[in-house]
Every structure is written in C-alpha cells, then in structure tokens.
Amino acid sequence: MRAAATAFGLFLVGLLSSCQTLEFYGQGIRGQVEIFSKSRRIDRVMADPSVRPAVKKQLVAVQGIREFASDHLTLPGDKSYGTYADLGRPYVTWVLYAAPEFSMKPKTWWYPTLGHLDYRGYFRESDTRELAARLKAEGYDVEVGGVDAYSTLGWFHDPVLNCFLYESDVDLAELIFHELTHRRVFRDGDTAFNEGLATAFAEEGVRRWLRHQGRLKDLHRYEERLVKREQFYRQIEVTRGELETLYASGRHENEMRREKAATLKQLQDQLRELRRRWGGHGLESWLKGDLNNAHLVSVITYQDQGPRFRKLLKDCGGDPEVFFQKAKVLPKGE
C-alpha cells in the first residue's frame, strides 16, 4: 500500500507542477504517505497487548458504527475505517479560512478534480500559520483550526485516526457519518453544498443510530445538543446579516472598521449570554480573543445549506437512497 501511495503521489506531483506550487502538493503527499505508513489493520491492533484498552474500546465502537452506516444509511461504511493509525498528534491537518476585511465572501483555492473550495489545509500547523501570516499582511481576516478527520473521497480507504477517537461514541458516530457522506456524494467546487449535506445527514444518522440501539436517554441529550447548536448558528446568521448590510453601505473604511468591531463584540456578548443559559459550558474558542469575518465564514460554510437538506430528507420520507439521488441533482445554491 505504501509503494502504491508513493507512486500515486509522484504522478500527482508531475501532473500539477505546472499549475500549482510543488511545495503545497508535496506536503500533502508526504502527509498522506505518513498516514498509510502508520496504518495497521484493526484486527492486528486489537491483538496487540501494548495498545491501551480505551483505544480498543473505541475501535470496537467504530466497527459497529460503520456497519450501521452500511446497513441502515446507505453509506459506504465497508470501504473505510478498517485500519488504525496513531499519528502522535492531536490533529491530522490544520485548515485555514480567509475572507476580505469588509466581505463575508470566503477566499477560495482551486484543487484538481475538486474545483474551488473555501479552505486551505496543511499537514503541519507551521505551514498553515505561515500562510495565515501572509494573508493577514495582504489585509485578509483569517482563522486557523485543527482538523480531526477528513475524507479522501474514495481515492483511498480512510483509516481510523487517534485524532478522532473521542471519549463519546456519539461524537464518533457523527464524525464517521459526516465523512462517509462526503464519500457518498461530493460536488466539485461547492463547499457549502458538501458540508451542509454531510452535516445534516450525519445528525439524522446519529438519531437513527441511537434509536436503533434503544438509547433513548442519549437520544434526548443529543436532541438538546442540536437545539443549542441551532441557537448558536442562528446568532451567527444574525451577525452575518448585520455585517453584510454594513459592508454594502458604502461608508468610509474607518467607520466600517469601528462598526465591525462593535458588531463582533456584541456577538461575543450574546454568546456569553447563550452559554449562561446553557449552564456555563461551551463556546470557549468564541469568547477569547477577537473575532473576524473568517471565524463566521468557517461556521457558515457548514451550516448555510443545512435547512435545505433537512427539508429534502423530510420530503423524501426519510429514505436515504432517495435523498442522495435527489441531492445529487439539486441546483446550486437553492
């Protein structure tokens, strides 16, 4: 497998050297080869006495989740997560979002076969921070965050990573359903479509998985979490509207800069109030430091089209196969 991955990587470098920087794709290939080189079949991991019991427990949970994905959600659970890789770090990649100082339109990057996407990812945090510094110097708002998992969209059989072996099997199920949805349906050049589809279907997948297991108390807690998630996104959406109105106003840049800072400070105050109502937990990363357009873009990307796909699933009578077939042919942005 390692030799095959390396051969594919060399081919990719030759193909792309004329249209993108060799450095970016080189680091991507090295990162993918590292994952392959550290991947072991799960049955061998389970038989290894040096592997912690907590890891083995989560790997057992993964196998049940991927079986449910295949048997009940029409997701390709049999084509991913059959191996395990401990990368020795908390994140597999680091991703950057960027937006102009006075715009909510994200900066995009072009990728072969995928088109333009709203983010840039690196396997080393330092590389991401270097790009962030360059974009800041150009006047962009930027946001950098660690990523637990990603999908190779069927190019390879994705492994389980130490980065996402969460203590909660509910979180684990939501992530696996999300990534497998990308493998089932992915629209080139449409980040909001892909993330909205995967987020909405993963949430429904967790509901069905918990019902199937008879875990009604956990289902109730998960529904409460989704209510909080919706309250958070609703506040983000209100702030986005206020900022878009401001940026379209034609006011002087200094005046817009002051009003923007005040609007984002107000958002933090509103989020603090939300957290107080929830019981004083959550939203820590949103309450420290200054917010900017890229923070909002990173969330909007995942949630902007969520209502569209929830409605579609309902209109399909909850049938996953019909849902995915109709999702594939939805017009862009509707």
C-alpha positions as YAML, in Angstrom:
chain: A
units: angstrom
residues:
- id: 1
  name: MET
  ca: [0.00, 0.00, 0.00]
- id: 2
  name: ARG
  ca: [2.80, 2.38, 0.86]
- id: 3
  name: ALA
  ca: [4.50, 1.85, -2.50]
- id: 4
  name: ALA
  ca: [1.22, 2.38, -4.34]
- id: 5
  name: ALA
  ca: [0.55, 5.60, -2.43]
- id: 6
  name: THR
  ca: [4.04, 6.89, -3.18]
- id: 7
  name: ALA
  ca: [3.65, 6.10, -6.88]
- id: 8
  name: PHE
  ca: [0.34, 7.95, -6.96]
- id: 9
  name: GLY
  ca: [1.98, 10.89, -5.20]
- id: 10
  name: LEU
  ca: [4.81, 11.12, -7.73]
- id: 11
  name: PHE
  ca: [2.30, 11.03, -10.55]
- id: 12
  name: LEU
  ca: [0.29, 13.79, -8.88]
- id: 13
  name: VAL
  ca: [3.36, 16.00, -8.47]
- id: 14
  name: GLY
  ca: [4.22, 15.63, -12.15]
- id: 15
  name: LEU
  ca: [0.66, 16.43, -13.16]
- id: 16
  name: LEU
  ca: [0.35, 19.54, -11.02]
- id: 17
  name: SER
  ca: [3.76, 21.14, -11.10]
- id: 18
  name: SER
  ca: [2.73, 23.48, -13.91]
- id: 19
  name: CYS
  ca: [-0.46, 24.76, -12.30]
- id: 20
  name: GLN
  ca: [0.10, 24.81, -8.54]
- id: 21
  name: THR
  ca: [3.09, 25.09, -6.23]
- id: 22
  name: LEU
  ca: [5.07, 21.90, -5.86]
- id: 23
  name: GLU
  ca: [5.55, 22.73, -2.19]
- id: 24
  name: PHE
  ca: [1.85, 22.60, -1.33]
- id: 25
  name: TYR
  ca: [1.13, 19.34, -3.08]
- id: 26
  name: GLY
  ca: [4.39, 17.85, -1.91]
- id: 27
  name: GLN
  ca: [3.44, 18.33, 1.73]
- id: 28
  name: GLY
  ca: [0.03, 16.84, 1.02]
- id: 29
  name: ILE
  ca: [1.56, 13.73, -0.50]
- id: 30
  name: ARG
  ca: [4.02, 13.35, 2.37]
- id: 31
  name: GLY
  ca: [1.18, 13.68, 4.86]
- id: 32
  name: GLN
  ca: [-0.90, 11.04, 3.13]
- id: 33
  name: VAL
  ca: [2.07, 8.67, 2.89]
- id: 34
  name: GLU
  ca: [2.67, 9.14, 6.64]
- id: 35
  name: ILE
  ca: [-0.91, 8.07, 7.32]
- id: 36
  name: PHE
  ca: [-0.51, 4.98, 5.16]
- id: 37
  name: SER
  ca: [2.81, 4.07, 6.73]
- id: 38
  name: LYS
  ca: [1.35, 4.24, 10.25]
- id: 39
  name: SER
  ca: [-1.90, 2.41, 9.45]
- id: 40
  name: ARG
  ca: [-2.45, -1.12, 10.76]
- id: 41
  name: ARG
  ca: [-5.36, -3.47, 10.31]
- id: 42
  name: ILE
  ca: [-7.74, -3.14, 13.24]
- id: 43
  name: ASP
  ca: [-7.70, -6.87, 13.99]
- id: 44
  name: ARG
  ca: [-3.93, -6.63, 14.49]
- id: 45
  name: VAL
  ca: [-4.30, -3.58, 16.68]
- id: 46
  name: MET
  ca: [-6.88, -5.41, 18.80]
- id: 47
  name: ALA
  ca: [-4.47, -8.32, 19.24]
- id: 48
  name: ASP
  ca: [-1.59, -6.05, 20.28]
- id: 49
  name: PRO
  ca: [-1.18, -6.12, 24.11]
- id: 50
  name: SER
  ca: [0.64, -2.78, 24.05]
- id: 51
  name: VAL
  ca: [-2.45, -0.90, 22.79]
- id: 52
  name: ARG
  ca: [-4.44, 0.74, 25.57]
- id: 53
  name: PRO
  ca: [-7.84, -0.78, 26.42]
- id: 54
  name: ALA
  ca: [-9.51, 2.61, 25.89]
- id: 55
  name: VAL
  ca: [-8.32, 2.65, 22.28]
- id: 56
  name: LYS
  ca: [-9.55, -0.89, 21.69]
- id: 57
  name: LYS
  ca: [-12.93, 0.01, 23.16]
- id: 58
  name: GLN
  ca: [-13.35, 2.86, 20.71]
- id: 59
  name: LEU
  ca: [-12.21, 0.73, 17.79]
- id: 60
  name: VAL
  ca: [-14.96, -1.76, 18.64]
- id: 61
  name: ALA
  ca: [-17.42, 1.16, 18.64]
- id: 62
  name: VAL
  ca: [-16.13, 2.24, 15.21]
- id: 63
  name: GLN
  ca: [-16.84, -1.17, 13.75]
- id: 64
  name: GLY
  ca: [-20.43, -1.05, 14.97]
- id: 65
  name: ILE
  ca: [-20.90, 2.47, 13.64]
- id: 66
  name: ARG
  ca: [-19.55, 1.66, 10.18]
- id: 67
  name: GLU
  ca: [-21.77, -1.43, 9.99]
- id: 68
  name: PHE
  ca: [-24.80, 0.68, 10.86]
- id: 69
  name: ALA
  ca: [-23.77, 3.20, 8.21]
- id: 70
  name: SER
  ca: [-23.72, 0.49, 5.55]
- id: 71
  name: ASP
  ca: [-26.79, -1.43, 6.68]
- id: 72
  name: HIS
  ca: [-29.14, 1.42, 7.55]
- id: 73
  name: LEU
  ca: [-27.87, 4.68, 6.00]
- id: 74
  name: THR
  ca: [-26.69, 3.53, 2.54]
- id: 75
  name: LEU
  ca: [-23.25, 4.94, 3.37]
- id: 76
  name: PRO
  ca: [-20.04, 3.14, 2.29]
- id: 77
  name: GLY
  ca: [-19.06, 2.01, 5.78]
- id: 78
  name: ASP
  ca: [-17.43, -1.14, 4.39]
- id: 79
  name: LYS
  ca: [-14.93, 0.93, 2.39]
- id: 80
  name: SER
  ca: [-13.39, 2.98, 5.18]
- id: 81
  name: TYR
  ca: [-12.15, 2.69, 8.77]
- id: 82
  name: GLY
  ca: [-10.81, -0.86, 8.59]
- id: 83
  name: THR
  ca: [-7.34, 0.25, 9.70]
- id: 84
  name: TYR
  ca: [-5.99, 2.40, 12.55]
- id: 85
  name: ALA
  ca: [-3.18, 4.99, 12.58]
- id: 86
  name: ASP
  ca: [-1.75, 6.76, 15.61]
- id: 87
  name: LEU
  ca: [-0.16, 9.92, 14.24]
- id: 88
  name: GLY
  ca: [1.15, 11.03, 17.62]
- id: 89
  name: ARG
  ca: [-0.51, 14.43, 17.38]
- id: 90
  name: PRO
  ca: [-3.96, 15.84, 18.21]
- id: 91
  name: TYR
  ca: [-4.93, 16.82, 14.64]
- id: 92
  name: VAL
  ca: [-4.41, 15.24, 11.27]
- id: 93
  name: THR
  ca: [-4.36, 18.58, 9.43]
- id: 94
  name: TRP
  ca: [-4.75, 22.29, 10.09]
- id: 95
  name: VAL
  ca: [-7.16, 24.29, 7.95]
- id: 96
  name: LEU
  ca: [-7.28, 27.98, 7.14]
- id: 97
  name: TYR
  ca: [-10.33, 30.07, 6.21]
- id: 98
  name: ALA
  ca: [-9.95, 33.61, 4.91]
- id: 99
  name: ALA
  ca: [-12.20, 36.48, 3.90]
- id: 100
  name: PRO
  ca: [-11.58, 40.13, 2.93]
- id: 101
  name: GLU
  ca: [-11.78, 42.66, 5.72]
- id: 102
  name: PHE
  ca: [-15.12, 44.01, 4.50]
- id: 103
  name: SER
  ca: [-16.76, 40.97, 2.93]
- id: 104
  name: MET
  ca: [-18.39, 37.72, 4.04]
- id: 105
  name: LYS
  ca: [-17.38, 36.01, 0.78]
- id: 106
  name: PRO
  ca: [-14.67, 33.45, 1.58]
- id: 107
  name: LYS
  ca: [-11.40, 33.31, -0.29]
- id: 108
  name: THR
  ca: [-11.24, 30.13, -2.39]
- id: 109
  name: TRP
  ca: [-8.45, 27.89, -3.62]
- id: 110
  name: TRP
  ca: [-8.51, 25.73, -6.73]
- id: 111
  name: TYR
  ca: [-7.81, 21.98, -6.47]
- id: 112
  name: PRO
  ca: [-7.52, 19.48, -9.33]
- id: 113
  name: THR
  ca: [-10.73, 17.43, -9.81]
- id: 114
  name: LEU
  ca: [-12.37, 19.29, -6.87]
- id: 115
  name: GLY
  ca: [-12.64, 22.83, -8.24]
- id: 116
  name: HIS
  ca: [-12.63, 25.88, -5.97]
- id: 117
  name: LEU
  ca: [-13.08, 25.21, -2.24]
- id: 118
  name: ASP
  ca: [-13.36, 27.65, 0.65]
- id: 119
  name: TYR
  ca: [-10.35, 26.47, 2.67]
- id: 120
  name: ARG
  ca: [-6.68, 25.54, 2.53]
- id: 121
  name: GLY
  ca: [-5.29, 22.64, 4.55]
- id: 122
  name: TYR
  ca: [-1.80, 21.53, 5.57]
- id: 123
  name: PHE
  ca: [-0.44, 18.56, 7.47]
- id: 124
  name: ARG
  ca: [1.81, 20.84, 9.53]
- id: 125
  name: GLU
  ca: [0.46, 23.63, 11.68]
- id: 126
  name: SER
  ca: [3.50, 25.80, 10.95]
- id: 127
  name: ASP
  ca: [2.73, 25.77, 7.22]
- id: 128
  name: THR
  ca: [-0.84, 26.89, 7.92]
- id: 129
  name: ARG
  ca: [0.35, 29.66, 10.23]
- id: 130
  name: GLU
  ca: [2.81, 30.88, 7.59]
- id: 131
  name: LEU
  ca: [0.03, 31.18, 5.02]
- id: 132
  name: ALA
  ca: [-2.17, 32.90, 7.62]
- id: 133
  name: ALA
  ca: [0.55, 35.48, 8.25]
- id: 134
  name: ARG
  ca: [0.92, 36.19, 4.52]
- id: 135
  name: LEU
  ca: [-2.82, 36.62, 4.05]
- id: 136
  name: LYS
  ca: [-3.08, 38.89, 7.10]
- id: 137
  name: ALA
  ca: [-0.35, 41.05, 5.60]
- id: 138
  name: GLU
  ca: [-2.49, 41.29, 2.45]
- id: 139
  name: GLY
  ca: [-5.44, 42.52, 4.52]
- id: 140
  name: TYR
  ca: [-7.46, 39.32, 4.89]
- id: 141
  name: ASP
  ca: [-9.24, 38.16, 8.01]
- id: 142
  name: VAL
  ca: [-8.05, 34.62, 8.75]
- id: 143
  name: GLU
  ca: [-8.96, 31.73, 11.03]
- id: 144
  name: VAL
  ca: [-6.82, 28.62, 11.60]
- id: 145
  name: GLY
  ca: [-8.06, 25.46, 13.30]
- id: 146
  name: GLY
  ca: [-7.04, 21.84, 13.79]
- id: 147
  name: VAL
  ca: [-8.97, 19.12, 11.96]
- id: 148
  name: ASP
  ca: [-9.69, 15.70, 13.48]
- id: 149
  name: ALA
  ca: [-10.53, 13.86, 10.25]
- id: 150
  name: TYR
  ca: [-11.09, 14.26, 6.53]
- id: 151
  name: SER
  ca: [-12.24, 12.12, 3.65]
- id: 152
  name: THR
  ca: [-10.13, 11.19, 0.62]
- id: 153
  name: LEU
  ca: [-13.46, 10.86, -1.27]
- id: 154
  name: GLY
  ca: [-12.87, 7.29, -2.34]
- id: 155
  name: TRP
  ca: [-9.27, 7.66, -3.51]
- id: 156
  name: PHE
  ca: [-8.19, 5.53, -0.55]
- id: 157
  name: HIS
  ca: [-9.74, 3.53, 2.29]
- id: 158
  name: ASP
  ca: [-9.60, 6.10, 5.08]
- id: 159
  name: PRO
  ca: [-8.25, 4.84, 8.41]
- id: 160
  name: VAL
  ca: [-9.43, 5.47, 11.94]
- id: 161
  name: LEU
  ca: [-7.11, 8.09, 13.45]
- id: 162
  name: ASN
  ca: [-6.12, 8.68, 17.04]
- id: 163
  name: CYS
  ca: [-7.21, 12.29, 16.43]
- id: 164
  name: PHE
  ca: [-10.90, 11.40, 16.50]
- id: 165
  name: LEU
  ca: [-11.15, 8.52, 18.95]
- id: 166
  name: TYR
  ca: [-13.30, 10.67, 21.21]
- id: 167
  name: GLU
  ca: [-14.50, 9.53, 24.60]
- id: 168
  name: SER
  ca: [-18.10, 9.92, 23.40]
- id: 169
  name: ASP
  ca: [-19.25, 7.34, 20.86]
- id: 170
  name: VAL
  ca: [-21.99, 9.79, 19.85]
- id: 171
  name: ASP
  ca: [-19.33, 12.27, 18.67]
- id: 172
  name: LEU
  ca: [-17.52, 9.42, 16.97]
- id: 173
  name: ALA
  ca: [-20.68, 8.35, 15.13]
- id: 174
  name: GLU
  ca: [-21.47, 11.90, 13.99]
- id: 175
  name: LEU
  ca: [-17.98, 12.35, 12.57]
- id: 176
  name: ILE
  ca: [-17.94, 8.98, 10.76]
- id: 177
  name: PHE
  ca: [-21.39, 9.55, 9.25]
- id: 178
  name: HIS
  ca: [-20.26, 13.04, 8.15]
- id: 179
  name: GLU
  ca: [-17.09, 11.80, 6.43]
- id: 180
  name: LEU
  ca: [-18.84, 8.82, 4.81]
- id: 181
  name: THR
  ca: [-21.46, 11.19, 3.42]
- id: 182
  name: HIS
  ca: [-18.67, 13.06, 1.63]
- id: 183
  name: ARG
  ca: [-17.62, 9.75, 0.13]
- id: 184
  name: ARG
  ca: [-21.19, 9.03, -0.99]
- id: 185
  name: VAL
  ca: [-21.90, 12.46, -2.54]
- id: 186
  name: PHE
  ca: [-19.41, 15.26, -3.21]
- id: 187
  name: ARG
  ca: [-19.95, 18.19, -5.58]
- id: 188
  name: ASP
  ca: [-16.80, 19.69, -7.02]
- id: 189
  name: GLY
  ca: [-16.29, 23.36, -6.23]
- id: 190
  name: ASP
  ca: [-19.23, 23.72, -3.83]
- id: 191
  name: THR
  ca: [-18.04, 23.70, -0.21]
- id: 192
  name: ALA
  ca: [-21.33, 24.90, 1.27]
- id: 193
  name: PHE
  ca: [-23.26, 22.13, -0.53]
- id: 194
  name: ASN
  ca: [-20.88, 19.40, 0.58]
- id: 195
  name: GLU
  ca: [-20.64, 20.46, 4.21]
- id: 196
  name: GLY
  ca: [-24.33, 21.26, 4.56]
- id: 197
  name: LEU
  ca: [-25.27, 17.87, 3.14]
- id: 198
  name: ALA
  ca: [-22.81, 15.97, 5.34]
- id: 199
  name: THR
  ca: [-23.73, 17.87, 8.50]
- id: 200
  name: ALA
  ca: [-27.49, 17.45, 8.07]
- id: 201
  name: PHE
  ca: [-27.28, 13.76, 7.18]
- id: 202
  name: ALA
  ca: [-24.80, 12.98, 9.95]
- id: 203
  name: GLU
  ca: [-27.16, 14.48, 12.53]
- id: 204
  name: GLU
  ca: [-30.03, 12.38, 11.23]
- id: 205
  name: GLY
  ca: [-27.74, 9.35, 11.16]
- id: 206
  name: VAL
  ca: [-26.92, 9.75, 14.84]
- id: 207
  name: ARG
  ca: [-30.62, 9.99, 15.69]
- id: 208
  name: ARG
  ca: [-31.34, 6.74, 13.86]
- id: 209
  name: TRP
  ca: [-28.30, 5.00, 15.32]
- id: 210
  name: LEU
  ca: [-29.31, 5.87, 18.88]
- id: 211
  name: ARG
  ca: [-32.92, 4.79, 18.28]
- id: 212
  name: HIS
  ca: [-31.69, 1.52, 16.79]
- id: 213
  name: GLN
  ca: [-29.71, 0.87, 19.95]
- id: 214
  name: GLY
  ca: [-32.61, 1.81, 22.20]
- id: 215
  name: ARG
  ca: [-30.56, 4.59, 23.83]
- id: 216
  name: LEU
  ca: [-33.45, 6.99, 24.33]
- id: 217
  name: LYS
  ca: [-31.81, 9.00, 27.11]
- id: 218
  name: ASP
  ca: [-28.75, 9.57, 24.95]
- id: 219
  name: LEU
  ca: [-31.05, 10.49, 22.06]
- id: 220
  name: HIS
  ca: [-32.78, 13.08, 24.26]
- id: 221
  name: ARG
  ca: [-29.41, 14.56, 25.25]
- id: 222
  name: TYR
  ca: [-28.35, 14.65, 21.62]
- id: 223
  name: GLU
  ca: [-31.53, 16.46, 20.62]
- id: 224
  name: GLU
  ca: [-30.84, 19.03, 23.33]
- id: 225
  name: ARG
  ca: [-27.36, 19.48, 21.91]
- id: 226
  name: LEU
  ca: [-28.79, 20.10, 18.45]
- id: 227
  name: VAL
  ca: [-31.13, 22.75, 19.87]
- id: 228
  name: LYS
  ca: [-28.13, 24.54, 21.37]
- id: 229
  name: ARG
  ca: [-26.24, 24.17, 18.11]
- id: 230
  name: GLU
  ca: [-29.16, 25.77, 16.25]
- id: 231
  name: GLN
  ca: [-29.31, 28.66, 18.74]
- id: 232
  name: PHE
  ca: [-25.61, 29.28, 18.18]
- id: 233
  name: TYR
  ca: [-25.92, 29.20, 14.39]
- id: 234
  name: ARG
  ca: [-28.96, 31.46, 14.48]
- id: 235
  name: GLN
  ca: [-26.92, 34.09, 16.32]
- id: 236
  name: ILE
  ca: [-24.10, 33.74, 13.79]
- id: 237
  name: GLU
  ca: [-26.62, 34.21, 10.98]
- id: 238
  name: VAL
  ca: [-27.97, 37.41, 12.57]
- id: 239
  name: THR
  ca: [-24.46, 38.80, 12.87]
- id: 240
  name: ARG
  ca: [-23.66, 37.85, 9.30]
- id: 241
  name: GLY
  ca: [-26.69, 39.83, 8.12]
- id: 242
  name: GLU
  ca: [-25.65, 42.87, 10.10]
- id: 243
  name: LEU
  ca: [-22.12, 42.75, 8.72]
- id: 244
  name: GLU
  ca: [-23.27, 42.27, 5.13]
- id: 245
  name: THR
  ca: [-25.50, 45.33, 5.47]
- id: 246
  name: LEU
  ca: [-22.58, 47.29, 6.88]
- id: 247
  name: TYR
  ca: [-20.18, 46.23, 4.12]
- id: 248
  name: ALA
  ca: [-22.70, 47.20, 1.44]
- id: 249
  name: SER
  ca: [-23.34, 50.61, 2.98]
- id: 250
  name: GLY
  ca: [-20.55, 52.46, 1.19]
- id: 251
  name: ARG
  ca: [-19.40, 54.12, 4.42]
- id: 252
  name: HIS
  ca: [-15.79, 55.15, 4.98]
- id: 253
  name: GLU
  ca: [-13.46, 52.25, 5.80]
- id: 254
  name: ASN
  ca: [-12.51, 53.64, 9.21]
- id: 255
  name: GLU
  ca: [-16.16, 53.96, 10.16]
- id: 256
  name: MET
  ca: [-16.91, 50.44, 8.91]
- id: 257
  name: ARG
  ca: [-13.90, 49.11, 10.82]
- id: 258
  name: ARG
  ca: [-15.22, 50.60, 14.08]
- id: 259
  name: GLU
  ca: [-18.76, 49.35, 13.45]
- id: 260
  name: LYS
  ca: [-17.48, 45.90, 12.52]
- id: 261
  name: ALA
  ca: [-15.51, 45.63, 15.78]
- id: 262
  name: ALA
  ca: [-18.59, 46.71, 17.76]
- id: 263
  name: THR
  ca: [-20.80, 44.17, 15.96]
- id: 264
  name: LEU
  ca: [-18.40, 41.31, 16.64]
- id: 265
  name: LYS
  ca: [-18.02, 42.39, 20.27]
- id: 266
  name: GLN
  ca: [-21.81, 42.34, 20.55]
- id: 267
  name: LEU
  ca: [-21.79, 38.80, 19.12]
- id: 268
  name: GLN
  ca: [-19.41, 37.68, 21.86]
- id: 269
  name: ASP
  ca: [-21.66, 39.26, 24.49]
- id: 270
  name: GLN
  ca: [-24.65, 37.41, 23.04]
- id: 271
  name: LEU
  ca: [-22.73, 34.14, 23.00]
- id: 272
  name: ARG
  ca: [-21.79, 34.64, 26.65]
- id: 273
  name: GLU
  ca: [-25.48, 35.02, 27.41]
- id: 274
  name: LEU
  ca: [-26.22, 31.85, 25.47]
- id: 275
  name: ARG
  ca: [-23.59, 29.98, 27.47]
- id: 276
  name: ARG
  ca: [-25.02, 31.32, 30.71]
- id: 277
  name: ARG
  ca: [-28.46, 29.98, 29.72]
- id: 278
  name: TRP
  ca: [-26.93, 26.61, 28.85]
- id: 279
  name: GLY
  ca: [-25.28, 26.29, 32.24]
- id: 280
  name: GLY
  ca: [-21.90, 27.92, 31.75]
- id: 281
  name: HIS
  ca: [-20.24, 25.47, 29.35]
- id: 282
  name: GLY
  ca: [-19.14, 25.60, 25.72]
- id: 283
  name: LEU
  ca: [-18.17, 28.24, 23.13]
- id: 284
  name: GLU
  ca: [-14.78, 28.84, 24.77]
- id: 285
  name: SER
  ca: [-12.98, 29.44, 21.49]
- id: 286
  name: TRP
  ca: [-15.53, 32.10, 20.52]
- id: 287
  name: LEU
  ca: [-15.21, 34.02, 23.76]
- id: 288
  name: LYS
  ca: [-11.47, 34.55, 23.85]
- id: 289
  name: GLY
  ca: [-9.62, 36.95, 21.57]
- id: 290
  name: ASP
  ca: [-11.01, 38.97, 18.70]
- id: 291
  name: LEU
  ca: [-13.45, 37.57, 16.15]
- id: 292
  name: ASN
  ca: [-13.34, 38.36, 12.44]
- id: 293
  name: ASN
  ca: [-15.09, 37.53, 9.17]
- id: 294
  name: ALA
  ca: [-13.15, 34.28, 8.75]
- id: 295
  name: HIS
  ca: [-14.46, 32.94, 12.07]
- id: 296
  name: LEU
  ca: [-18.01, 33.39, 10.81]
- id: 297
  name: VAL
  ca: [-17.20, 32.00, 7.36]
- id: 298
  name: SER
  ca: [-15.79, 28.82, 8.89]
- id: 299
  name: VAL
  ca: [-19.16, 28.16, 10.57]
- id: 300
  name: ILE
  ca: [-21.44, 29.40, 7.79]
- id: 301
  name: THR
  ca: [-19.74, 27.03, 5.36]
- id: 302
  name: TYR
  ca: [-21.00, 24.06, 7.38]
- id: 303
  name: GLN
  ca: [-24.47, 25.31, 8.20]
- id: 304
  name: ASP
  ca: [-25.66, 27.61, 5.43]
- id: 305
  name: GLN
  ca: [-27.44, 24.89, 3.47]
- id: 306
  name: GLY
  ca: [-28.39, 22.67, 6.41]
- id: 307
  name: PRO
  ca: [-32.11, 23.64, 6.34]
- id: 308
  name: ARG
  ca: [-32.23, 22.84, 2.62]
- id: 309
  name: PHE
  ca: [-31.05, 19.27, 3.18]
- id: 310
  name: ARG
  ca: [-33.16, 18.68, 6.27]
- id: 311
  name: LYS
  ca: [-36.23, 19.64, 4.25]
- id: 312
  name: LEU
  ca: [-35.15, 17.43, 1.37]
- id: 313
  name: LEU
  ca: [-34.74, 14.43, 3.68]
- id: 314
  name: LYS
  ca: [-38.21, 15.04, 5.10]
- id: 315
  name: ASP
  ca: [-39.69, 15.39, 1.61]
- id: 316
  name: CYS
  ca: [-38.10, 12.03, 0.71]
- id: 317
  name: GLY
  ca: [-39.89, 10.36, 3.60]
- id: 318
  name: GLY
  ca: [-36.57, 9.83, 5.33]
- id: 319
  name: ASP
  ca: [-35.38, 7.38, 2.65]
- id: 320
  name: PRO
  ca: [-31.57, 7.79, 2.42]
- id: 321
  name: GLU
  ca: [-31.26, 6.36, -1.08]
- id: 322
  name: VAL
  ca: [-33.90, 8.70, -2.50]
- id: 323
  name: PHE
  ca: [-32.36, 11.56, -0.54]
- id: 324
  name: PHE
  ca: [-28.90, 11.09, -2.01]
- id: 325
  name: GLN
  ca: [-30.20, 10.66, -5.54]
- id: 326
  name: LYS
  ca: [-32.18, 13.92, -5.30]
- id: 327
  name: ALA
  ca: [-29.32, 15.74, -3.57]
- id: 328
  name: LYS
  ca: [-27.00, 14.96, -6.47]
- id: 329
  name: VAL
  ca: [-29.16, 16.90, -8.92]
- id: 330
  name: LEU
  ca: [-30.14, 19.86, -6.76]
- id: 331
  name: PRO
  ca: [-29.42, 23.19, -8.44]
- id: 332
  name: LYS
  ca: [-26.56, 25.11, -6.90]
- id: 333
  name: GLY
  ca: [-27.47, 27.40, -4.04]
- id: 334
  name: GLU
  ca: [-31.17, 26.56, -3.90]
...
